[in-house]
Amino acid sequence: MTIKEIMERVGSTQTGRILAYIKDGLEELNIESETHVKTIRVDIEKDRRFYSMPYDMVKILDIRCKHHDNDDDLYQSIPRIAYEPETEDIDGL
């Protein structure tokens, strides 16, 4: 549907106002639901602490790991730390 068709349906001749309404609506839709979500799987390697992330990544939604707080072969979300960790970082980072 074109902007002209939308303007005809709502009975408006103000192009700028209609464009603003369309942009506001798209922004609200984006807030309500995540768009452009990709799932990236990275294998964990023994004795490796840091992993590179994709350059186009904006936000991490969830990190899951097998055998985290369970004995089954289930993937569980790793909780996010809200405060400083109680154990000291041996790498000093």
Protein Blocks (a to p, Z undefined) as FASTA:
>chain_A
ZZklmmmmnopabfklmmmmmmmmmmmmmmmpcghiacddddddehiabdcddfkbfbdf
bdcdehihiabfcdcdddddfbdcfbdcfklZZ
